[in-house]
């Protein structure tokens, strides 16, 4: 065990990216993931059903957090360019980690220990303490390269307080973009091919999973379409065309049965399926607050092929 300590002791693997998670963190994360859904007395059949509900609930939470990150902006305390840059790039949770390191850097002092051409070495230590960390800094043709022996960037994906202190001393006001790990940014999901396994399972395609995937795409679509009037008009026009096409497809090919509707109801999703016939002409939240007229957000889903008289709409 001792000879192989580099394979299992975390301090020997800080040069490998772990998203700042230890073994204990992983276990706690898995346990909290299913809190409120599973217990040790569940039969296997119930376990599978509730696991799907837990996944749907966590996806919903992730969608909401993504939306908040794109539509809100954290409060800036230092009012410096580096802080403003990070607020525009990082998600809300990632910005908190960044901001903690940036603020802590103000408690550190720097001493230059070596220099060779365009390379510098700095000893960075906390005020009043003897322990120091070595930061290697190099700059050539505006290309900045920096490494700290605490290896926080390699392990967690965030620059450490020691590097931020060197940046301040060197009058570097913006973080080089290569030090923003995409995993922690608002565009982490951009350019990622979507998996077909969640929505395409041959003839046994799950309507509820298809609906959940569309929810994620639509929230991202709305966030991008709401940035300007022109984008809004273009998006609205495209949606209206898509809805008309879907209505034609629904009349010709789609066959949704009542059990499918009940399957959506059983999930922990942010919508409820209700009959549109004879109901009030508004879409309501869970608290019965009006969000929009039903004419604006009606999604016709025939209960059986060729039935044009009965429809359902989704209530947020």
Order of alpha helices (4+ residues) and beta strands (2+ residues): alpha-alpha-alpha-alpha-beta-beta-beta-beta-alpha-alpha-alpha-alpha-alpha-beta-beta-beta-alpha-beta
